[in-house]
């Protein structure tokens, strides 16, 4: 069976009281019926916890809240890691909390460690698409659509309205910051990102917004694209000109061309600017998203350069 749990440090949690038919405790003797058979009719979230884990104490109420709000679209079972070692070994659970989702009698995906409520909802919704988004989530989806359409002022207004209802909502904070960046209001974008709660600092949307802000600040004083192209034609080893041009191309939405220039620097002189070209590519990956097609194909190119 697939291995779950990663290398997260085991820490904290206490089982809470049952909250009805949607959430129950199980063990080795009832696992087949509670999880495998049940997953034929509805996705089942399996939460491995331990009574000594502080992380479990943080995650369990979030899981239970989301499951309850889902209204039967997904069920949850809790398994005491300490009391069910044989089952944990069979499933190759390495740490707590670890959450595995079962559907149609097989494990579909898993995560280890603490997640925010928004991240848990996003995880579960992949297997229970009938889950209805909250009003704030609907607002964020609407704002994201406006952002993609290029209406940054309207997107920013709706993100702000979402934050008025949920001030700690990481996607809304990140979305507002990204909208401000697109409107060249970098100072206020930075101010917005300073409001990110500590528990959301590593949220993907927040990391992408910080990377976008860093790059927007880099854009000042890069020079003219045509002049940079001429400089590169005159001297292919003018890495600074190539680097600056890559940033300009990225800002114009020409992702692949921007990446190609940085890859060229890596290929010619990886040590330039303390590995600056490769590090900038990593920032591009954060902005685009680690599973974005651009990131996937460019990572392959980078790996080929580094390990050829």
C-alpha positions as CSV (number, residue, x, y, z in Angstrom):
1,X,0.0,0.0,0.0
2,X,1.1,3.6,-0.7
3,X,3.2,5.2,2.1
4,X,1.7,8.1,3.9
5,X,2.8,10.5,6.5
6,X,6.1,11.9,5.1
7,X,8.6,13.0,7.7
8,X,6.5,15.5,9.7
9,X,7.5,15.5,13.3
10,X,5.0,13.6,15.4
11,X,3.2,15.9,17.9
12,X,0.0,16.5,19.6
13,X,-3.8,15.8,19.7
14,X,-6.7,14.5,21.7
15,X,-9.8,12.7,20.4
16,X,-12.9,14.8,20.7
17,X,-16.4,13.5,21.3
18,X,-18.4,11.9,18.4
19,X,-20.5,14.5,16.5
20,X,-23.0,12.1,15.0
21,X,-23.2,9.6,12.2
22,X,-20.8,11.5,10.0
23,X,-17.9,11.2,12.4
24,X,-17.0,8.0,14.3
25,X,-14.1,6.2,15.8
26,X,-12.8,2.9,14.4
27,X,-10.1,0.3,14.9
28,X,-8.7,-2.8,13.2
29,X,-11.9,-4.8,13.8
30,X,-14.3,-2.4,12.3
31,X,-12.0,-0.7,9.6
32,X,-13.3,-2.9,6.8
33,X,-16.9,-1.8,7.3
34,X,-16.4,1.7,8.5
35,X,-13.9,2.7,5.8
36,X,-13.5,0.2,2.9
37,X,-17.2,-0.7,2.5
38,X,-18.5,2.7,3.4
39,X,-16.2,4.3,0.8
40,X,-18.2,2.6,-2.0
41,X,-21.1,5.0,-1.3
42,X,-19.3,8.1,0.0
43,X,-15.7,9.4,0.4
44,X,-14.3,8.6,3.8
45,X,-11.7,10.7,5.5
46,X,-9.5,8.6,7.8
47,X,-7.7,10.6,10.5
48,X,-4.8,9.0,12.4
49,X,-4.3,10.9,15.7
50,X,-2.6,10.6,19.0
51,X,-3.7,11.9,22.4
52,X,-0.2,13.5,23.0
53,X,0.0,15.4,19.8
54,X,-0.6,19.2,19.9
55,X,-0.9,19.2,16.1
56,X,-3.7,16.7,16.3
57,X,-5.4,18.9,18.8
58,X,-5.3,21.7,16.3
59,X,-6.3,19.7,13.3
60,X,-9.1,17.5,14.7
61,X,-11.6,20.4,15.3
62,X,-11.0,21.7,11.8
63,X,-11.6,18.3,10.3
64,X,-14.8,17.8,12.3
65,X,-16.1,21.3,11.4
66,X,-15.5,20.8,7.7
67,X,-17.1,17.3,7.7
68,X,-20.1,18.6,9.6
69,X,-20.5,21.5,7.2
70,X,-20.3,19.1,4.2
71,X,-23.6,17.7,5.4
72,X,-23.0,14.0,4.4
73,X,-21.0,14.6,1.3
74,X,-18.1,12.9,3.0
75,X,-17.7,10.9,6.2
76,X,-14.8,10.8,8.7
77,X,-13.4,8.1,10.9
78,X,-10.8,8.6,13.6
79,X,-8.1,6.1,14.5
80,X,-6.0,6.2,17.6
81,X,-2.5,5.7,16.3
82,X,-1.1,4.4,19.6
83,X,-3.9,1.8,20.0
84,X,-3.9,0.6,16.4
85,X,-0.2,0.1,15.6
86,X,-0.9,-2.9,13.3
87,X,-3.3,-0.9,11.2
88,X,-0.9,2.0,11.1
89,X,2.0,-0.2,10.0
90,X,-0.2,-1.8,7.3
91,X,-1.0,1.7,5.9
92,X,2.6,2.8,6.5
93,X,1.6,5.8,8.6
94,X,4.8,7.5,9.7
95,X,3.5,10.4,11.8
96,X,0.4,12.1,13.3
97,X,-1.7,13.7,12.3
98,X,-2.0,11.9,9.0
99,X,-5.2,12.1,7.0
100,X,-6.1,9.6,4.2
101,X,-9.2,9.8,2.0
102,X,-10.7,6.6,0.7
103,X,-13.1,6.4,-2.2
104,X,-14.4,3.3,-4.0
105,X,-12.5,1.0,-1.6
106,X,-9.1,2.5,-2.1
107,X,-6.9,5.3,-0.8
108,X,-7.0,8.3,-3.1
109,X,-4.7,10.9,-1.5
110,X,-3.3,11.9,1.9
111,X,-1.6,14.7,3.8
112,X,0.3,14.9,7.1
113,X,0.5,17.7,9.6
114,X,-1.8,20.7,10.3
115,X,-3.8,22.3,7.6
116,X,-5.9,25.4,7.7
117,X,-9.7,25.2,7.3
118,X,-9.5,26.5,3.8
119,X,-6.9,23.9,2.8
120,X,-8.9,21.1,4.3
121,X,-12.0,22.2,2.4
122,X,-10.0,22.4,-0.8
123,X,-8.5,18.9,-0.2
124,X,-11.9,17.3,0.5
125,X,-13.8,19.1,-2.3
126,X,-11.6,17.1,-4.8
127,X,-13.4,14.0,-3.7
128,X,-16.8,15.4,-2.8
129,X,-17.5,18.0,-5.5
130,X,-21.1,18.4,-4.3
131,X,-19.8,20.3,-1.2
132,X,-21.2,23.8,-1.4
133,X,-18.7,26.6,-1.0
134,X,-19.3,29.1,1.7
135,X,-20.3,32.7,0.9
136,X,-16.8,33.9,1.4
137,X,-15.4,31.1,-0.8
138,X,-17.9,32.1,-3.5
139,X,-16.7,35.7,-3.2
140,X,-13.1,34.5,-3.6
141,X,-14.0,32.5,-6.7
142,X,-15.7,35.5,-8.2
143,X,-12.7,37.7,-7.4
144,X,-10.4,35.2,-8.9
145,X,-12.4,35.2,-12.1
146,X,-12.2,38.9,-12.4
147,X,-8.5,38.8,-11.7
148,X,-8.0,36.3,-14.5
149,X,-10.0,38.6,-16.8
150,X,-7.7,41.5,-16.0
151,X,-10.2,43.5,-14.0
152,X,-7.9,44.0,-11.0
153,X,-9.7,46.9,-9.3
154,X,-13.0,44.9,-9.2
155,X,-11.1,41.8,-8.0
156,X,-9.5,43.8,-5.3
157,X,-12.8,45.2,-4.1
158,X,-14.3,41.7,-3.8
159,X,-11.3,40.3,-2.0
160,X,-11.6,43.2,0.4
161,X,-15.2,42.4,1.0
162,X,-14.3,38.8,1.7
163,X,-11.6,39.9,4.2
164,X,-14.2,42.1,6.0
165,X,-16.0,38.8,6.8
166,X,-13.0,36.6,7.3
167,X,-9.9,38.8,8.1
168,X,-7.6,35.7,8.4
169,X,-8.6,34.2,5.1
170,X,-5.3,33.4,3.4
171,X,-6.6,33.2,-0.3
172,X,-8.4,36.5,0.2
173,X,-5.3,38.2,1.6
174,X,-3.1,36.8,-1.2
175,X,-5.7,37.7,-3.8
176,X,-6.0,41.3,-2.6
177,X,-2.2,41.6,-2.6
178,X,-1.9,40.2,-6.1
179,X,-4.5,42.7,-7.3
180,X,-2.7,45.6,-5.8
181,X,0.6,44.4,-7.4
182,X,-1.1,44.3,-10.8
183,X,-2.2,47.9,-10.1
184,X,1.4,48.9,-9.3
185,X,0.4,49.7,-5.7
186,X,3.3,47.8,-4.2
187,X,3.4,49.6,-0.9
188,X,-0.2,48.6,0.0
189,X,0.4,45.1,-1.3
190,X,3.2,44.7,1.2
191,X,1.0,46.1,3.9
192,X,-1.7,43.6,3.1
193,X,0.8,40.7,3.2
194,X,2.0,41.8,6.6
195,X,-1.5,40.9,7.9
196,X,-1.0,37.2,7.1
197,X,-1.5,35.1,10.3
198,X,1.5,33.0,11.3
199,X,-0.3,29.8,10.7
200,X,-0.9,30.8,7.0
201,X,2.6,31.9,6.2
202,X,3.3,28.8,4.1
203,X,0.0,28.8,2.3
204,X,0.6,28.4,-1.4
205,X,-1.3,31.5,-2.4
206,X,0.6,33.6,0.2
207,X,3.9,32.3,-1.0
208,X,3.0,33.1,-4.6
209,X,1.9,36.7,-3.6
210,X,5.1,37.3,-1.8
211,X,7.2,36.1,-4.7
212,X,5.1,38.3,-7.1
213,X,5.8,41.3,-4.8
214,X,9.5,40.6,-4.7
215,X,9.7,40.4,-8.4
216,X,7.6,43.5,-8.9
217,X,10.1,45.4,-6.7
218,X,12.9,43.9,-8.8
219,X,11.4,45.4,-11.9
220,X,12.4,49.0,-11.1
221,X,15.3,50.2,-13.2
222,X,15.6,47.1,-15.4
223,X,16.0,49.1,-18.6
224,X,14.5,48.9,-22.1
225,X,13.7,45.4,-23.5
226,X,15.0,46.3,-27.0
227,X,18.3,47.7,-25.6
228,X,18.7,44.5,-23.5
229,X,18.1,42.3,-26.5
230,X,20.8,44.3,-28.4
231,X,23.2,43.9,-25.5
232,X,22.7,40.1,-25.5
233,X,23.2,39.9,-29.3
234,X,26.5,41.7,-28.9
235,X,27.6,39.6,-26.0
236,X,25.9,36.3,-25.2
237,X,27.6,36.3,-21.8
238,X,26.0,39.5,-20.7
239,X,24.1,37.7,-18.0
240,X,22.8,40.8,-16.3
241,X,21.2,42.0,-19.5
242,X,19.7,38.5,-20.0
243,X,18.5,38.3,-16.4
244,X,16.8,41.8,-16.6
245,X,15.2,40.8,-19.9
246,X,13.8,37.6,-18.4
247,X,12.1,39.7,-15.7
248,X,10.6,42.0,-18.2
249,X,9.3,39.1,-20.3
250,X,7.8,37.5,-17.3
251,X,6.0,40.7,-16.4
252,X,4.6,40.7,-20.0
253,X,3.3,37.2,-19.5
254,X,5.9,35.5,-21.8
255,X,6.7,32.8,-19.3
256,X,8.6,30.4,-21.5
257,X,10.8,33.1,-23.1
258,X,11.6,34.4,-19.7
259,X,12.5,31.0,-18.4
260,X,14.6,30.2,-21.5
261,X,16.9,33.2,-20.8
262,X,17.4,32.2,-17.2
263,X,18.1,28.6,-18.3
264,X,20.6,30.0,-20.7
265,X,22.4,31.7,-17.8
266,X,22.4,28.5,-15.8
267,X,23.8,26.6,-18.7
268,X,26.6,29.1,-19.4
269,X,27.5,30.0,-15.8
270,X,25.5,28.6,-12.9
271,X,27.6,30.4,-10.3
272,X,26.7,33.9,-11.8
273,X,25.3,36.2,-9.2
274,X,25.5,33.4,-6.5
275,X,23.3,31.1,-8.5
276,X,20.9,33.9,-9.2
277,X,19.3,32.6,-12.4
278,X,18.3,29.3,-10.8
279,X,17.0,31.0,-7.7
280,X,14.9,33.3,-9.9
281,X,13.5,30.3,-11.7
282,X,12.4,29.0,-8.4
283,X,10.6,32.2,-7.7
284,X,8.8,31.9,-11.1
285,X,7.7,28.4,-10.0
286,X,6.2,29.8,-6.8
287,X,4.3,32.4,-8.7
288,X,3.0,30.1,-11.3
289,X,2.2,27.3,-8.9
290,X,4.2,24.1,-8.3
291,X,1.8,22.0,-10.3
292,X,1.3,24.5,-13.2
293,X,2.2,23.2,-16.6
294,X,4.9,25.9,-17.0
295,X,6.5,24.8,-13.7
296,X,6.5,21.1,-14.6
297,X,8.0,21.5,-18.0
298,X,10.6,24.1,-16.9
299,X,11.7,22.0,-14.0
300,X,12.4,19.2,-16.4
301,X,14.6,21.5,-18.5
302,X,16.4,22.8,-15.4
303,X,17.0,19.3,-14.1
304,X,18.5,18.3,-17.5
305,X,20.9,21.2,-17.3
306,X,21.9,20.6,-13.7
307,X,22.4,16.9,-14.0
308,X,23.6,16.4,-17.5
